[in-house]
Amino acid sequence: MKAPAFAYRRPDELAEALSLLADDGAQVLAGGQSLIASLNMRLSAPALLVDINRIGALRGIEDRADGIRIGALVRHVDVLHSPVIARQVPLLAMALPHVAHMAVRNRGTTCGSLALADPSAEMPALAVTLNAKIVLEKQGARRTVAARDFFQGLYQTDRQDDEMITEVIFPRAADDEVFGFAELARRHGDFATVGIAVRARRSGDTLENLDVVIFGSEATPLLSPATSALRIAADATAPMLADMAEAITATMEPMENHQGRADTKRKQAAVLLRRTFRDMQSRAFAGKGNGHD
Ligand SMILES: Cc1cc2nc3c(=O)[nH]c(=O)nc-3n(C[C@H](O)[C@H](O)[C@H](O)COP(=O)(O)OP(=O)(O)OC[C@H]3O[C@@H](n4cnc5c(N)ncnc54)[C@H](O)[C@@H]3O)c2cc1C
């Protein structure tokens, strides 16, 4: 099928783009990796596409006082190869190789992925795990929303139609933080059936203050409510790590769909968590010996 008719504008300045977005039926075109397909399938019919690809102010990854800023025109490939990201937001660097295939990574943007809020996409899950801040602008107004409040339902976010995500700000990783990431996909680079992202703080011989996010299985990234009492000790055994994983996955309410039943997804997430906890334990306490059997 072909896309329905729409008007098209490609402004050079952010102010002009925001003024165009104030009109009913206007929609941002960023990397176009999802939007063009949805137009061609007639799943959306905007009156006006506002192509933001010429707006210099939306480019760039910057190391700033308030964190690491990723502008709306930063592509997945830029994040993947950024030394600033590798050093300061290592969880993004760990996850990026799983985001789509090279052709899609070359055009798709981090902020476009946040705006789309696909439940199987990595970026929303990582933004929730790391408690990133999403900056939304419209004509005459700017606000910042915590990623943990941004995702509201299946492809639904707190963003209003006349707002553009102009940047996302990720906190810089602290020296005592340890991260883990894993996902299950039918083929490497496909959207995840189930994925997990973990952040923990190392304190002596334990990893604590765990933030665990499960994605792909629910309508929005699930920040587990079951982690406050959990610790990964240097000497925790494999069965102990498996028990932790099961305590976390017990709180899941997975969608049942062609990718599997709820129970299957819970089990898949538990396996990913168990392996990831073990991997984090090995990296955090390398050389100390641990309870692995
Ligand atoms: C074959 C294929 C495989 C993929 N696999 C994965 C995967 O494994 N993991 C993954 O995370 N993603 C995957 N994607 C999605 C891709 O990575 C992009 O993240 C996604 O297309 C959105 O980014 P975009 O810049 O292309 O946005 P677009 O397609 O241009 O826009 C998508 C939507 O977001 C809106 N939008 C875009 N930018 C903004 C903004 N700054 N402010 C407000 N609204 C905005 C648009 O109006 C539109 O509604 C895949 C895509 C394809 C086509």
The ligand as an SDF file (V2000), in Angstrom:
LIG
                    3D

 53 58  0  0  0  0  0  0  0  0999 V2000
   12.7230   -3.6530   10.8750 C   0  0  0  0  0  0  0  0  0  0  0  0
   12.8090   -2.8470   12.1220 C   0  0  0  0  0  0  0  0  0  0  0  0
   13.3450   -3.4190   13.2690 C   0  0  0  0  0  0  0  0  0  0  0  0
   13.4390   -2.6840   14.4470 C   0  0  0  0  0  0  0  0  0  0  0  0
   13.9530   -3.2960   15.5470 N   0  0  0  0  0  0  0  0  0  0  0  0
   14.0530   -2.5750   16.6930 C   0  0  0  0  0  0  0  0  0  0  0  0
   14.5990   -3.1660   17.8710 C   0  0  0  0  0  0  0  0  0  0  0  0
   15.0090   -4.3150   17.9030 O   0  0  0  0  0  0  0  0  0  0  0  0
   14.6450   -2.4080   18.9920 N   0  0  0  0  0  0  0  0  0  0  0  0
   14.2150   -1.0960   19.0030 C   0  0  0  0  0  0  0  0  0  0  0  0
   14.2810   -0.4450   20.0550 O   0  0  0  0  0  0  0  0  0  0  0  0
   13.7140   -0.5170   17.9130 N   0  0  0  0  0  0  0  0  0  0  0  0
   13.6230   -1.2330   16.7700 C   0  0  0  0  0  0  0  0  0  0  0  0
   13.0900   -0.6220   15.6690 N   0  0  0  0  0  0  0  0  0  0  0  0
   12.6320    0.7880   15.7740 C   0  0  0  0  0  0  0  0  0  0  0  0
   13.7570    1.7690   15.4480 C   0  0  0  0  0  0  0  0  0  0  0  0
   14.8900    1.4490   16.1300 O   0  0  0  0  0  0  0  0  0  0  0  0
   13.4590    3.2430   15.8450 C   0  0  0  0  0  0  0  0  0  0  0  0
   13.7550    3.4230   17.2060 O   0  0  0  0  0  0  0  0  0  0  0  0
   12.0920    3.6430   15.6770 C   0  0  0  0  0  0  0  0  0  0  0  0
   11.8190    3.5230   14.3080 O   0  0  0  0  0  0  0  0  0  0  0  0
   11.7730    5.1140   16.0820 C   0  0  0  0  0  0  0  0  0  0  0  0
   12.7560    6.0160   15.7260 O   0  0  0  0  0  0  0  0  0  0  0  0
   12.6920    6.8920   14.4120 P   0  0  0  0  0  0  0  0  0  0  0  0
   13.6970    7.9670   14.6100 O   0  0  0  0  0  0  0  0  0  0  0  0
   12.8240    6.0400   13.1980 O   0  0  0  0  0  0  0  0  0  0  0  0
   11.2270    7.5370   14.4970 O   0  0  0  0  0  0  0  0  0  0  0  0
   10.1190    7.7870   13.3560 P   0  0  0  0  0  0  0  0  0  0  0  0
    9.8180    6.5300   12.6240 O   0  0  0  0  0  0  0  0  0  0  0  0
   10.4870    8.9860   12.5490 O   0  0  0  0  0  0  0  0  0  0  0  0
    8.8840    8.1820   14.3000 O   0  0  0  0  0  0  0  0  0  0  0  0
    8.2600    7.2020   15.1060 C   0  0  0  0  0  0  0  0  0  0  0  0
    7.1480    7.8970   15.9200 C   0  0  0  0  0  0  0  0  0  0  0  0
    7.7230    8.7390   16.9100 O   0  0  0  0  0  0  0  0  0  0  0  0
    7.3770   10.1140   16.6610 C   0  0  0  0  0  0  0  0  0  0  0  0
    8.6030   10.8690   16.9090 N   0  0  0  0  0  0  0  0  0  0  0  0
    9.8470   10.6050   16.4390 C   0  0  0  0  0  0  0  0  0  0  0  0
   10.7400   11.4450   16.9770 N   0  0  0  0  0  0  0  0  0  0  0  0
   10.0390   12.2660   17.7920 C   0  0  0  0  0  0  0  0  0  0  0  0
   10.4220   13.3420   18.6360 C   0  0  0  0  0  0  0  0  0  0  0  0
   11.6930   13.7360   18.7610 N   0  0  0  0  0  0  0  0  0  0  0  0
    9.4530   13.9720   19.3440 N   0  0  0  0  0  0  0  0  0  0  0  0
    8.1490   13.5740   19.2480 C   0  0  0  0  0  0  0  0  0  0  0  0
    7.7460   12.5520   18.4740 N   0  0  0  0  0  0  0  0  0  0  0  0
    8.6780   11.9040   17.7520 C   0  0  0  0  0  0  0  0  0  0  0  0
    6.8900   10.1750   15.2200 C   0  0  0  0  0  0  0  0  0  0  0  0
    5.9620   11.2200   15.0310 O   0  0  0  0  0  0  0  0  0  0  0  0
    6.2470    8.8050   15.0860 C   0  0  0  0  0  0  0  0  0  0  0  0
    4.9800    8.8030   15.6860 O   0  0  0  0  0  0  0  0  0  0  0  0
   12.9810   -1.3470   14.4800 C   0  0  0  0  0  0  0  0  0  0  0  0
   12.4440   -0.7500   13.3250 C   0  0  0  0  0  0  0  0  0  0  0  0
   12.3530   -1.4850   12.1560 C   0  0  0  0  0  0  0  0  0  0  0  0
   11.7850   -0.8320   10.9330 C   0  0  0  0  0  0  0  0  0  0  0  0
  1  2  1  0
  2  3  1  0
  2 52  2  0
  3  4  2  0
  4  5  1  0
  4 50  1  0
  5  6  2  0
  6  7  1  0
  6 13  1  0
  7  8  2  0
  7  9  1  0
  9 10  1  0
 10 11  2  0
 10 12  1  0
 12 13  2  0
 13 14  1  0
 14 15  1  0
 14 50  1  0
 15 16  1  0
 16 17  1  0
 16 18  1  0
 18 19  1  0
 18 20  1  0
 20 21  1  0
 20 22  1  0
 22 23  1  0
 23 24  1  0
 24 25  2  0
 24 26  1  0
 24 27  1  0
 27 28  1  0
 28 29  2  0
 28 30  1  0
 28 31  1  0
 31 32  1  0
 32 33  1  0
 33 34  1  0
 33 48  1  0
 34 35  1  0
 35 36  1  0
 35 46  1  0
 36 37  1  0
 36 45  1  0
 37 38  2  0
 38 39  1  0
 39 40  1  0
 39 45  2  0
 40 41  1  0
 40 42  2  0
 42 43  1  0
 43 44  2  0
 44 45  1  0
 46 47  1  0
 46 48  1  0
 48 49  1  0
 50 51  2  0
 51 52  1  0
 52 53  1  0
M  END
$$$$
